[in-house]
Amino acid sequence: MISRSQAPLKGLRHKVRKVGSFNVNGKKPPEDLSLKEWFGSKLSSSSPRPGVVVLGFQEVVPLSASNVFVGKHQCLSASNVFVGSAQTNIMAWDKAIAAELNGGAWADMQYGAQRERRAGQSVATNNEAAGVITDNMESQWSGSLLPLGQHVSQRAGPDPSSSIKGIDALTGDGNEGLYFQVACKQLVGLYLTVWVQKSLLPQVKGVQTAVVTTGFGGYLGNKGAVCARLYIYDTPICFVNAHLSSGDKDGDEAKRNADALDVLQRCDFYTASQYEQTMNSAAAMKMVAALGHGHWGGKKSIQDHEEAIWLGDLNYRIKMPDDEVRRLVRSGQVKQLLEYDQLNRERAANRVFKGWKEGDITFLPTFKFKVGSHTYLGDREKTEASTASALQSEEGAEEDGEAGEVQKRRTPAWCDRILFRSSSTHHQHLTQLSYSRGELVISDHKPVMSMFSLKAKQYKRRKINELLDDAARKAEILQASMRPRPSLAPNVVNIGTVQYGEEKEFEVSLSNSGPVDGVFHFIPPPRSYEDTAESSSGLPAWVTANPSEGIVPAGGSCVIKLVVCVEGGPSGSAQDLAQAANDFLDSILILRVEDGSDLFLSLTGTYTRSNWLGLPLHVIAGGLEPDTQVPLPVARLIQALSKKVDDTLAPPDLFLNSVKVVLSKSEPVSGDAFTNLPSGLSRSTQRGLLQALRPLIASLEVGVCLPEDAPAHDLASLLMLFLGELPQPLLPAPAVALISAAIEAGQVPVPHAIPELFMGDMLNPIELNTLEAILALMRKVVCTYTDSSTVLSHDLSQLMASYLLPPLSLFAPPEAQVCRVDIVQLLIE
């Protein structure tokens, strides 16, 4: 990565900025007011004009209750740009500023029509402009400006030169010396406005605003701050216009310290609301969109910016008796007065504005004057603008010369201040050139003004892009050298033809020629399999892999064994394959090696379907005689077993030991053959049973009768195999719950009435008749062996519960198993 300190500099651009603060005491400027007494004469002389002018106003509207409560929630709307008396006052001050910067004729052209607009008259273009600006703030970095009525979704693409074009569209050709407003934000009586000379506009970007309320515990905006930030070339700068708590009692300075700290801690440009980001002028919003975004990175608070200027009515007083202050003011003893200035003392004690600076104050206090004069409130005679005459004091209160309002006498103080901080790594790039007091008389405050010189950084964009491209290439090469390099062989496997329940095994080799180990696992394809169900492992239900995930060592390989098997049961694939349009077993497996690549393994083959195993009963019964209502293969199997029992050819342990007897003919039966699966058998035992009974299965597949000499254990095992391969158990869970509730309530029904009472609405006729046929066979087995019928009935019920009922959960209590056995025993009896 390239840090800012390492980025190649094209140079440092020296730009002059003028920053001013004025508490206007709720006054609107007269039409003929000249701001030269505040701005100074350099703006109209041949000296270099400032590239940026930043002005902060306090009490731009009277701090009445209505303004305090309503003003906090002002925003741009369809019917007004400003709210309340601020509409008149702010536009009047903007016009006065424009007249001073660009001349009276330009100001009249821009603001004259707005001044004549009646309050409440609809401003047709403002709401439309706000929508355009919102769209532009969300658009590309190019900063292209959309015409009114066109939104981002309608634009074909960004125009690289749109930023300059957008500026020219708003400012007109030429006019390089004119100033244009790029930010204006109001919070009740606070108003911050930023003007930039047109020649500098292409180098300004990322204008954003935020507000912080500190009045009434942070809820009201009568006190607080309005903040704005922007980039000049590649230097970020933040401006803060604040109005802190008033009061001249002992300890009031602590309130002001708390307000300043609150502003520093709570000002967050990232979390600023839409209201906070909305300018108080549609023209300024359009200009912001034309200038484009700034890449602010992690900068979100005031302290995060390299350069910052804090201005406003900070309300710090002079801590000495009023008579002594007035005596020193009359004699012009500024230096001695500053020793008792609260802000200087608090800063020296590191209680506020730590790291901030203030230029030398050479002017007299800025507060509090009789409106319309240069006389401090409490003095009888007028004081000249730049010097203090020997005046006599008057105790108590007096009238304001303009309004005739009786006002409390206030000790003169430097309430209005401008502070700054520069946190540049090696050199201070923000330098104060002057610090003065303006001599306007329309307020009880005097405005202050300061000139700054900024050494703005400008990076070599082309060189930076070259470095970034080179770094990206090197990072890619380094990253590639630290990745596994996997390969798979073979990547195409021909499965051939697979019968139901038949297992076919294949092996593939996963190799890793990279320098680091690779973690692999199968993932699902971008879309679901069209013909088969897809398991959570990323494999089709008819494929298992061992291992399905693991680690292939660097420079090594591992073998993955794939098993293809189509089978039934709740998690089997037979039912899904039966719904497919063809008998193909085609799939592309995706084996992902993390930080490596995705490998593809193609499987192709065909499937020989079963007519009765692994399918729902209604599917099996599709080709049966309608009067039987029991699938033909199942009916023939039950009939064969019933005949064995009738002819006493069935052994006493029929069903109970049938599976062990059948499997022992081909291979020893392991201890985990019987588990708590729905079928009562482990999946491997179920597959072994399929292979052992393949001849009997084939007879039922082709529709012929079972051999008369088929062993009874083989027939019983085949019936249990069929039940275990069903997609769902014969007895649904709701029916089991109803019977269990009836047993617990002591309302045990007549056994032969249970199917109709509890399952008539839950089972279709085929399922109900099949269940009754199986239960009738179980009753016959129990009745045939009368000597041990009780023991046989319980053992047989316990065995058949795992075939006929849904499986128990792993967390089911022991009594649940007892209840299951009771249900089946009740059905058999």
ZAMARGU-4260 file (C-alpha; in steps of 0.2 Angstrom, whole numbers, plus 5000, padded with zeros to 4 digits):
<rodrens>
0) 5000/5000/5000 | 5005/5018/4997 | 5002/5030/5012 | 5000/5048/5009 | 5017/5052/5016
5) 5025/5040/5003 | 5014/5047/4988 | 5024/5057/4976 | 5021/5075/4977 | 5019/5086/4962
10) 5021/5101/4973 | 5014/5112/4986 | 5001/5125/4980 | 5000/5141/4990 | 4982/5146/4992
15) 4976/5161/5003 | 4960/5159/5012 | 4950/5172/5021 | 4940/5166/5037 | 4928/5177/5046
20) 4915/5176/5061 | 4901/5187/5065 | 4887/5186/5078 | 4874/5197/5069 | 4862/5197/5084
25) 4847/5191/5073 | 4849/5207/5062 | 4846/5207/5043 | 4859/5217/5033 | 4853/5234/5026
30) 4852/5234/5007 | 4867/5247/5006 | 4878/5238/5018 | 4896/5237/5013 | 4906/5223/5020
35) 4923/5231/5017 | 4924/5236/5035 | 4924/5217/5039 | 4933/5210/5023 | 4946/5223/5022
40) 4951/5232/5006 | 4962/5218/4998 | 4948/5210/4989 | 4946/5225/4978 | 4964/5229/4976
45) 4977/5222/4965 | 4984/5210/4978 | 4981/5192/4976 | 4963/5188/4981 | 4960/5173/4992
50) 4955/5157/4984 | 4943/5152/4997 | 4931/5163/5008 | 4924/5155/5024 | 4911/5165/5034
55) 4902/5159/5050 | 4887/5168/5057 | 4879/5166/5074 | 4862/5172/5079 | 4858/5174/5060
60) 4840/5173/5067 | 4834/5178/5084 | 4835/5164/5096 | 4817/5163/5100 | 4808/5147/5106
65) 4800/5144/5089 | 4816/5146/5080 | 4826/5135/5092 | 4813/5120/5091 | 4809/5122/5072
70) 4826/5127/5066 | 4835/5111/5072 | 4825/5101/5059 | 4826/5112/5044 | 4829/5104/5027
75) 4827/5108/5008 | 4809/5105/5003 | 4797/5108/4989 | 4791/5124/4995 | 4806/5133/5003
80) 4824/5133/5004 | 4825/5141/5022 | 4813/5140/5036 | 4806/5155/5046 | 4815/5171/5047
85) 4831/5163/5041 | 4824/5163/5023 | 4825/5182/5023 | 4840/5184/5034 | 4852/5171/5026
90) 4848/5176/5008 | 4851/5194/5013 | 4868/5190/5020 | 4872/5179/5005 | 4868/5193/4994
95) 4879/5205/5004 | 4893/5193/5003 | 4891/5190/4984 | 4891/5209/4982 | 4907/5211/4991
100) 4915/5196/4982 | 4908/5198/4964 | 4900/5215/4963 | 4883/5222/4966 | 4877/5218/4948
105) 4881/5200/4950 | 4873/5199/4967 | 4857/5207/4960 | 4856/5195/4946 | 4858/5180/4957
110) 4848/5185/4973 | 4837/5199/4967 | 4822/5188/4962 | 4824/5178/4977 | 4823/5193/4988
115) 4807/5198/4980 | 4799/5181/4981 | 4784/5181/4994 | 4787/5170/5009 | 4779/5153/5006
120) 4778/5154/4987 | 4784/5138/4979 | 4801/5137/4972 | 4798/5125/4958 | 4816/5120/4954
125) 4822/5117/4972 | 4814/5100/4975 | 4819/5094/4958 | 4836/5101/4960 | 4837/5091/4977
130) 4833/5075/4968 | 4846/5078/4955 | 4859/5082/4968 | 4855/5066/4978 | 4857/5056/4963
135) 4874/5064/4959 | 4880/5061/4977 | 4877/5043/4974 | 4885/5043/4956 | 4903/5039/4951
140) 4919/5048/4957 | 4919/5058/4940 | 4906/5069/4948 | 4896/5070/4932 | 4881/5082/4934
145) 4864/5075/4928 | 4852/5087/4920 | 4836/5092/4929 | 4823/5077/4928 | 4836/5064/4924
150) 4841/5051/4937 | 4857/5040/4938 | 4847/5025/4931 | 4844/5034/4915 | 4862/5039/4912
155) 4872/5028/4900 | 4889/5031/4909 | 4901/5043/4917 | 4909/5056/4906 | 4928/5059/4912
160) 4926/5077/4908 | 4910/5080/4916 | 4917/5088/4932 | 4924/5103/4922 | 4908/5103/4911
165) 4897/5103/4926 | 4906/5118/4934 | 4906/5127/4918 | 4887/5124/4916 | 4884/5132/4933
170) 4897/5146/4932 | 4897/5150/4914 | 4912/5152/4902 | 4926/5163/4909 | 4923/5172/4925
175) 4938/5165/4933 | 4939/5178/4946 | 4921/5176/4952 | 4917/5167/4968 | 4904/5153/4969
180) 4895/5146/4985 | 4900/5127/4988 | 4893/5125/5005 | 4880/5133/5016 | 4873/5125/5031
185) 4861/5132/5045 | 4857/5126/5062 | 4845/5138/5070 | 4855/5154/5072 | 4872/5146/5066
190) 4876/5148/5047 | 4892/5143/5039 | 4895/5147/5020 | 4910/5143/5010 | 4914/5152/4993
195) 4928/5147/4981 | 4935/5156/4967 | 4931/5149/4950 | 4949/5146/4945 | 4951/5135/4960
200) 4934/5125/4959 | 4942/5111/4948 | 4954/5107/4963 | 4940/5107/4976 | 4930/5091/4980
205) 4922/5081/4993 | 4912/5095/5001 | 4902/5088/5016 | 4893/5096/5031 | 4888/5090/5048
210) 4880/5098/5063 | 4881/5096/5082 | 4868/5102/5095 | 4874/5106/5112 | 4859/5116/5119
215) 4849/5109/5133 | 4860/5093/5135 | 4863/5091/5116 | 4844/5091/5111 | 4842/5109/5105
220) 4851/5119/5092 | 4852/5136/5100 | 4870/5132/5104 | 4881/5120/5095 | 4891/5120/5079
225) 4890/5118/5060 | 4904/5110/5051 | 4910/5108/5033 | 4925/5100/5025 | 4932/5099/5008
230) 4948/5094/4999 | 4959/5108/4991 | 4970/5099/4979 | 4974/5084/4990 | 4974/5092/5007
235) 4959/5090/5018 | 4953/5104/5028 | 4938/5106/5040 | 4929/5122/5046 | 4919/5123/5062
240) 4907/5137/5066 | 4902/5136/5084 | 4891/5146/5097 | 4896/5140/5114 | 4887/5143/5131
245) 4885/5161/5137 | 4886/5168/5154 | 4899/5178/5164 | 4897/5169/5181 | 4911/5160/5189
250) 4912/5142/5182 | 4903/5147/5166 | 4919/5144/5157 | 4918/5125/5161 | 4902/5125/5152
255) 4910/5132/5136 | 4924/5119/5138 | 4911/5105/5139 | 4902/5112/5123 | 4919/5113/5113
260) 4923/5095/5119 | 4906/5089/5114 | 4907/5096/5097 | 4924/5088/5095 | 4918/5071/5101
265) 4901/5071/5092 | 4904/5078/5075 | 4904/5063/5064 | 4904/5066/5045 | 4901/5047/5042
270) 4885/5046/5052 | 4878/5063/5047 | 4859/5062/5043 | 4852/5067/5026 | 4847/5083/5035
275) 4864/5087/5040 | 4871/5083/5022 | 4858/5094/5014 | 4864/5112/5010 | 4853/5127/5013
280) 4854/5132/4994 | 4850/5122/4979 | 4864/5131/4969 | 4877/5125/4982 | 4870/5107/4981
285) 4872/5107/4962 | 4889/5114/4964 | 4894/5100/4977 | 4888/5087/4964 | 4898/5095/4950
290) 4914/5095/4961 | 4913/5077/4964 | 4916/5066/4979 | 4932/5066/4990 | 4940/5050/4996
295) 4939/5053/5014 | 4945/5036/5020 | 4945/5035/5039 | 4943/5053/5042 | 4926/5056/5050
300) 4929/5068/5065 | 4936/5086/5066 | 4952/5080/5073 | 4955/5067/5059 | 4958/5082/5047
305) 4976/5088/5044 | 4970/5106/5044 | 4956/5113/5053 | 4949/5131/5057 | 4937/5134/5072
310) 4928/5151/5072 | 4913/5158/5080 | 4906/5166/5096 | 4915/5156/5109 | 4908/5167/5123
315) 4924/5167/5134 | 4925/5182/5145 | 4938/5192/5154 | 4940/5187/5172 | 4943/5204/5181
320) 4931/5218/5187 | 4921/5227/5175 | 4928/5244/5179 | 4946/5238/5177 | 4942/5230/5161
325) 4934/5246/5154 | 4949/5257/5161 | 4961/5245/5152 | 4950/5246/5136 | 4950/5265/5136
330) 4969/5265/5138 | 4971/5252/5124 | 4980/5239/5136 | 4976/5224/5125 | 4991/5213/5131
335) 4987/5216/5150 | 4968/5212/5146 | 4973/5196/5137 | 4981/5189/5153 | 4964/5188/5161
340) 4955/5181/5145 | 4946/5165/5150 | 4950/5156/5133 | 4969/5160/5135 | 4969/5153/5153
345) 4959/5138/5149 | 4970/5133/5134 | 4986/5136/5144 | 4979/5124/5157 | 4976/5111/5143
350) 4957/5111/5148 | 4951/5115/5131 | 4957/5116/5113 | 4973/5106/5116 | 4983/5107/5100
355) 4974/5122/5093 | 4983/5139/5090 | 4977/5157/5090 | 4985/5172/5082 | 4991/5187/5091
360) 4976/5198/5096 | 4980/5216/5093 | 4962/5223/5093 | 4950/5228/5106 | 4936/5216/5113
365) 4922/5212/5101 | 4908/5212/5113 | 4896/5220/5119 | 4892/5236/5109 | 4877/5247/5108
370) 4869/5243/5091 | 4873/5256/5078 | 4888/5263/5087 | 4906/5259/5092 | 4902/5261/5110
375) 4902/5247/5122 | 4886/5244/5132 | 4889/5254/5148 | 4899/5268/5141 | 4892/5285/5138
380) 4902/5291/5124 | 4907/5283/5107 | 4923/5274/5105 | 4932/5277/5088 | 4933/5261/5078
385) 4951/5257/5080 | 4956/5266/5096 | 4948/5268/5114 | 4945/5285/5121 | 4945/5290/5139
390) 4926/5287/5143 | 4916/5288/5159 | 4907/5272/5165 | 4888/5271/5169 | 4883/5259/5181
395) 4867/5248/5179 | 4857/5245/5163 | 4853/5256/5148 | 4843/5257/5132 | 4849/5250/5115
400) 4850/5264/5104 | 4842/5255/5089 | 4827/5246/5097 | 4825/5255/5114 | 4826/5239/5123
405) 4833/5239/5140 | 4849/5228/5141 | 4859/5221/5155 | 4877/5229/5155 | 4890/5217/5150
410) 4909/5218/5153 | 4918/5219/5136 | 4926/5203/5131 | 4934/5194/5116 | 4919/5182/5113
415) 4922/5181/5094 | 4938/5171/5090 | 4946/5161/5076 | 4958/5146/5081 | 4967/5134/5069
420) 4977/5118/5070 | 4989/5110/5057 | 4994/5092/5060 | 5005/5090/5044 | 5018/5077/5047
425) 5034/5087/5044 | 5029/5105/5041 | 5015/5117/5046 | 5005/5120/5030 | 4992/5131/5037
430) 4999/5148/5042 | 4990/5163/5049 | 4994/5179/5039 | 4983/5192/5049 | 4970/5193/5063
435) 4959/5208/5064 | 4942/5215/5070 | 4929/5222/5058 | 4920/5238/5062 | 4902/5235/5057
440) 4889/5242/5069 | 4873/5233/5065 | 4876/5221/5079 | 4881/5221/5097 | 4896/5211/5092
445) 4910/5216/5080 | 4915/5203/5067 | 4933/5196/5066 | 4943/5191/5051 | 4958/5181/5048
450) 4969/5178/5032 | 4978/5161/5031 | 4990/5153/5018 | 4988/5135/5014 | 5002/5125/5007
455) 4990/5112/4998 | 4998/5096/4993 | 4995/5090/4975 | 5000/5072/4971 | 5007/5066/4954
460) 4991/5056/4949 | 5000/5047/4934 | 5014/5042/4945 | 5003/5036/4959 | 4993/5025/4947
465) 5009/5018/4940 | 5015/5013/4957 | 4998/5006/4962 | 4998/4995/4946 | 5015/4989/4949
470) 5011/4985/4967 | 4995/4976/4962 | 5005/4966/4950 | 5018/4961/4963 | 5005/4957/4975
475) 4996/4946/4963 | 5013/4937/4959 | 5016/4935/4978 | 4999/4929/4981 | 4999/4916/4967
480) 5016/4909/4973 | 5008/4906/4990 | 4993/4897/4983 | 4989/4878/4981 | 4990/4872/4963
485) 4977/4858/4962 | 4973/4846/4948 | 4961/4831/4947 | 4963/4815/4938 | 4952/4808/4930
490) 4940/4822/4927 | 4927/4812/4918 | 4920/4796/4925 | 4909/4784/4915 | 4897/4776/4928
495) 4889/4763/4916 | 4872/4756/4921 | 4867/4756/4939 | 4853/4745/4946 | 4843/4750/4961
500) 4853/4747/4977 | 4869/4743/4968 | 4885/4751/4973 | 4898/4756/4961 | 4915/4763/4967
505) 4927/4775/4958 | 4943/4783/4963 | 4950/4800/4958 | 4966/4808/4963 | 4968/4826/4969
510) 4986/4832/4967 | 4993/4849/4974 | 5009/4855/4965 | 5009/4872/4975 | 5020/4877/4990
515) 5006/4877/5003 | 4992/4864/5008 | 4975/4865/5001 | 4959/4864/5010 | 4946/4855/4998
520) 4927/4852/4999 | 4913/4849/4987 | 4901/4864/4983 | 4884/4865/4975 | 4883/4871/4957
525) 4877/4889/4953 | 4860/4882/4950 | 4851/4867/4958 | 4852/4850/4949 | 4837/4849/4937
530) 4835/4830/4938 | 4840/4825/4955 | 4840/4832/4973 | 4855/4841/4979 | 4862/4837/4997
535) 4870/4850/5008 | 4887/4842/5004 | 4886/4849/4987 | 4884/4831/4980 | 4869/4823/4972
540) 4859/4812/4983 | 4865/4796/4974 | 4884/4800/4976 | 4894/4800/4992 | 4913/4804/4993
545) 4925/4799/5006 | 4933/4810/5011 | 4921/4824/5005 | 4932/4837/5013 | 4950/4838/5019
550) 4968/4844/5016 | 4979/4840/5001 | 4997/4843/5007 | 5009/4854/4997 | 5018/4844/4984
555) 5007/4828/4988 | 4990/4820/4983 | 4975/4811/4991 | 4963/4799/4984 | 4944/4802/4985
560) 4933/4787/4984 | 4916/4790/4975 | 4901/4778/4978 | 4887/4779/4966 | 4871/4770/4973
565) 4852/4774/4970 | 4842/4768/4985 | 4826/4773/4994 | 4822/4778/5012 | 4819/4796/5018
570) 4836/4802/5012 | 4837/4792/4996 | 4837/4797/4978 | 4825/4784/4971 | 4809/4795/4972
575) 4817/4810/4964 | 4824/4800/4950 | 4808/4792/4947 | 4801/4809/4943 | 4814/4813/4930
580) 4811/4812/4912 | 4825/4800/4908 | 4836/4787/4916 | 4852/4796/4915 | 4864/4799/4930
585) 4873/4814/4923 | 4881/4827/4935 | 4896/4839/4936 | 4903/4839/4953 | 4913/4855/4959
590) 4928/4852/4970 | 4934/4868/4977 | 4952/4870/4984 | 4952/4886/4994 | 4964/4900/4988
595) 4967/4888/4973 | 4953/4885/4960 | 4937/4875/4957 | 4940/4858/4949 | 4926/4849/4939
600) 4922/4831/4939 | 4910/4824/4926 | 4899/4809/4930 | 4889/4800/4916 | 4879/4784/4917
605) 4861/4777/4917 | 4850/4770/4930 | 4839/4754/4930 | 4823/4759/4939 | 4814/4748/4952
610) 4795/4746/4950 | 4792/4745/4968 | 4807/4748/4979 | 4810/4766/4986 | 4794/4773/4978
615) 4778/4779/4987 | 4764/4767/4987 | 4753/4777/4976 | 4767/4776/4962 | 4769/4757/4964
620) 4750/4755/4963 | 4749/4764/4947 | 4748/4748/4937 | 4738/4738/4949 | 4720/4731/4948
625) 4709/4744/4956 | 4700/4731/4968 | 4715/4726/4977 | 4720/4743/4984 | 4737/4735/4989
630) 4752/4736/4977 | 4754/4720/4968 | 4772/4716/4973 | 4767/4719/4991 | 4751/4709/4990
635) 4761/4694/4983 | 4774/4696/4996 | 4762/4696/5011 | 4752/4682/5003 | 4768/4671/5002
640) 4772/4675/5020 | 4754/4671/5026 | 4755/4655/5017 | 4771/4650/5026 | 4763/4654/5043
645) 4747/4644/5038 | 4757/4629/5033 | 4768/4631/5049 | 4783/4632/5038 | 4788/4648/5047
650) 4800/4647/5061 | 4795/4654/5078 | 4808/4668/5076 | 4801/4674/5060 | 4805/4693/5058
655) 4814/4694/5074 | 4830/4685/5067 | 4826/4685/5049 | 4839/4698/5044 | 4853/4689/5053
660) 4849/4673/5046 | 4849/4680/5028 | 4865/4690/5029 | 4874/4675/5038 | 4873/4665/5022
665) 4884/4677/5013 | 4894/4686/5027 | 4895/4688/5046 | 4883/4701/5053 | 4892/4715/5063
670) 4885/4721/5079 | 4880/4738/5072 | 4868/4730/5059 | 4853/4736/5069 | 4852/4754/5073
675) 4839/4767/5077 | 4837/4772/5058 | 4819/4773/5052 | 4821/4756/5044 | 4829/4748/5059
680) 4845/4744/5049 | 4861/4753/5046 | 4863/4759/5028 | 4877/4747/5024 | 4866/4732/5031
685) 4852/4738/5020 | 4863/4737/5005 | 4869/4720/5010 | 4851/4714/5011 | 4847/4721/4994
690) 4861/4711/4986 | 4857/4695/4996 | 4838/4696/4991 | 4841/4701/4973 | 4833/4685/4965
695) 4817/4688/4975 | 4817/4706/4971 | 4819/4702/4952 | 4804/4691/4953 | 4793/4704/4959
700) 4800/4717/4947 | 4795/4707/4932 | 4778/4703/4940 | 4779/4684/4943 | 4775/4675/4958
705) 4788/4671/4971 | 4795/4654/4972 | 4786/4642/4983 | 4802/4636/4991 | 4808/4653/4995
710) 4814/4653/5014 | 4802/4661/5026 | 4816/4672/5033 | 4820/4678/5016 | 4802/4683/5013
715) 4801/4692/5030 | 4818/4701/5027 | 4811/4707/5010 | 4795/4714/5018 | 4806/4723/5031
720) 4817/4729/5017 | 4802/4736/5007 | 4796/4745/5022 | 4813/4753/5026 | 4815/4758/5008
725) 4799/4768/5008 | 4801/4787/5006 | 4790/4790/5021 | 4785/4778/5035 | 4767/4770/5034
730) 4761/4778/5050 | 4763/4797/5048 | 4768/4808/5063 | 4751/4816/5066 | 4743/4799/5068
735) 4756/4793/5080 | 4753/4809/5091 | 4734/4806/5091 | 4736/4788/5096 | 4749/4793/5110
740) 4737/4806/5117 | 4722/4794/5117 | 4733/4781/5127 | 4739/4794/5139 | 4721/4800/5142
745) 4716/4782/5146 | 4704/4782/5130 | 4711/4767/5122 | 4700/4763/5107 | 4696/4746/5100
750) 4711/4740/5091 | 4703/4736/5074 | 4695/4753/5074 | 4711/4762/5076 | 4715/4764/5057
755) 4699/4772/5053 | 4697/4783/5069 | 4715/4790/5069 | 4722/4788/5051 | 4707/4788/5039
760) 4710/4807/5035 | 4729/4805/5035 | 4731/4789/5024 | 4725/4786/5006 | 4715/4770/5003
765) 4731/4761/4996 | 4741/4766/5011 | 4727/4761/5024 | 4724/4744/5016 | 4743/4740/5014
770) 4745/4744/5033 | 4730/4733/5038 | 4737/4719/5027 | 4754/4720/5036 | 4745/4721/5053
775) 4735/4706/5049 | 4750/4696/5045 | 4758/4701/5061 | 4743/4696/5071 | 4744/4679/5062
780) 4762/4677/5067 | 4758/4681/5085 | 4743/4669/5086 | 4752/4655/5078 | 4764/4654/5092
785) 4752/4653/5107 | 4764/4647/5120 | 4775/4663/5120 | 4763/4675/5112 | 4765/4689/5125
790) 4784/4689/5123 | 4782/4687/5104 | 4770/4701/5103 | 4781/4713/5113 | 4797/4709/5103
795) 4788/4709/5087 | 4780/4726/5091 | 4797/4733/5096 | 4804/4728/5079 | 4790/4734/5068
800) 4789/4751/5077 | 4806/4755/5069 | 4798/4751/5052 | 4781/4758/5053 | 4783/4774/5063
805) 4794/4789/5060 | 4811/4789/5068 | 4814/4796/5086 | 4824/4811/5088 | 4841/4810/5096
810) 4834/4819/5111 | 4818/4809/5114 | 4815/4803/5132 | 4816/4784/5135 | 4797/4784/5138
815) 4794/4789/5120 | 4801/4772/5114 | 4790/4763/5126 | 4775/4773/5119 | 4780/4768/5102
820) 4780/4749/5106 | 4763/4751/5115 | 4755/4759/5099 | 4761/4745/5087 | 4756/4731/5100
825) 4739/4739/5101 | 4738/4739/5082 | 4744/4721/5081 | 4732/4715/5095
</rodrens>
